[in-house]
Amino acid sequence: MKNRKEEINSRRIFGIISHPDAGKTTLTEKLLLHGGAIREAGSVKARRNSKFATSDWMEIEKQRGISVTSSVMQFEYDNKRISIMDTPGHNDFGEDTYRILTSVDSAVMVIDGAKGIETQTKKLFKVCSMRGIPIFTFINKLDREAKDPFDLVQELEDVLGLPSTPVTWPIGSGLNFQGIYDLLKNEVHLYKAGQETETIKLDEDGVFSPILEEKLAGYNLQNLRDEVELLQGAGNEFDKALVDTGKLSPVFFGSALADFGVIPFLEHFLDMSPAPGKRKTTDGYVDPMDEEFSGFIFKIQANMNPAHRDRLAFFRICSGTFTRGMDVTLSRTGKTMRLSQATELMANDRENVETAIAGDIIGIYDTGNYQIGDTLHVSKEPLFFEPLPTFPPELFCLVTPKDTMKAKHFQKGVDQLAQEGAIQVYRNEYNEVVIGAVGQLQFEVFEYRLKNEYNAEVRMDHLDYSVARWVTNDLEDVKKVLDTRTMLVFDHFQRPIILFANDFTLTYFKEKHPEINLVEALDLTE
Ligand code: G4P
């Protein structure tokens, strides 16, 4: 039996970030497969498909063949309890993904070995690095022709500014792919398509051991020896403190599809990645070992089953123990809430959960009481976890109900979807609704859900703005400097925001009005 400290230390919460098609789903599946959480590869996709088929509002996902929602998958491996935050990976949907990354302790960045770092990876990386989240890199698809491994590692440094430390190193790629060398364990895993992996433990001569001569093609062995010498001479050494703060990324190579290099990655990752740590509150920290229960909601998913109108609040426990039926305080309102129904989020099914501790994610059934970012706790003193960041939207629409008789439905829908964090909602000076999103798809989902869940059809007029900046000056001063290329809107807290057409107009505005203090949403805490 583990004690509580050991239990907490055996928890891992991470998210996988990647550009679409780099292999995130395939890698997730292989990890779940090794954890025994699913039985066959293909189930993650299959599960998604079957869920979509029964869930109405996800029709849109089915039509476009993508995953809009994100969920959590849990599995066990080597006595560790691991939660993978699944994030939507496609190009045009960002905010939910960004937000989910605020609740993880580490991130795995999957890169297509042939393509290197792509746009979406860059954006997601930025969110992780701002928060100092440790990042582990898995360079995928080595069974296909890949870029030179040194070039890939250099790209991490040049494009992302992320120094790295290779833990495994590829031996060839594509048709010449013969495996990986584990620099820490000093062993070679041989790749043979469609066959079991053979592992060769090396002696103190490492890759210079003669035993490799009969296992690897001459050119591959020569390259490997040269490259490992170079890495050992000039590569970055593993430094836990740097990894823990996201300043150095351990790098792994493999093929998720062939399930090759996945186990070495998983085992090192579990060793190197941090267990749940302290969490910042508005006036201090909560330690996972603290007795008093606390945590926060980082995602709300509504109407997962349209027949029931249910909402599930995804809750990260930061301290203490959850027990079913317990009473907690909802910090925002000060009200007592009973947590009578909560669910575990195993990959294969939803199971009722009786107890859970720091480092666990549970789903709490919600009848409309919770908001994203809410803190729940049992301490006598007020407690608020740091607010989740708002991400600057890049697309804007003016929204009006088509049928003015349905204004109430419209308002209710807009409020709920804003609460859920599905969209950013603003008002212009005429009190009209302006919505902002990170990706176009958020608009489509918004329109679809308003119609299907709130019976409100809307007109959406695209606005030609792409940059939003909050303003801290006096409102009257702000109004004086606005021109036809800008638009003034107000957020949920009545804070003024100026919308600009593009970065160029923003720069021009700044030069012309240096006295106006503009703030990126990311810097805002309320
Ligand atoms: P994503 O979640 O990051 O969007 O990527 P996903 O895992 O869906 O993988 C995208 C495509 O890349 C899939 O092919 C998948 O089979 C393939 N893939 C993933 N990992 C590897 C790998 O290590 N090697 C190779 N050669 N291919 C890989 P698809 O044809 O788009 O889909 P499917 O028909 O195979 O499902």
Boltz pocket constraint, residues with backbone or C-beta under 6 A from the ligand:
constraints:
  - pocket:
      binder: B
      contacts: [[A, 18], [A, 19], [A, 20], [A, 21], [A, 22], [A, 23], [A, 24], [A, 25], [A, 26], [A, 27], [A, 89], [A, 140], [A, 141], [A, 142], [A, 143], [A, 144], [A, 254], [A, 255], [A, 256], [A, 257], [A, 258]]
      max_distance: 6.0
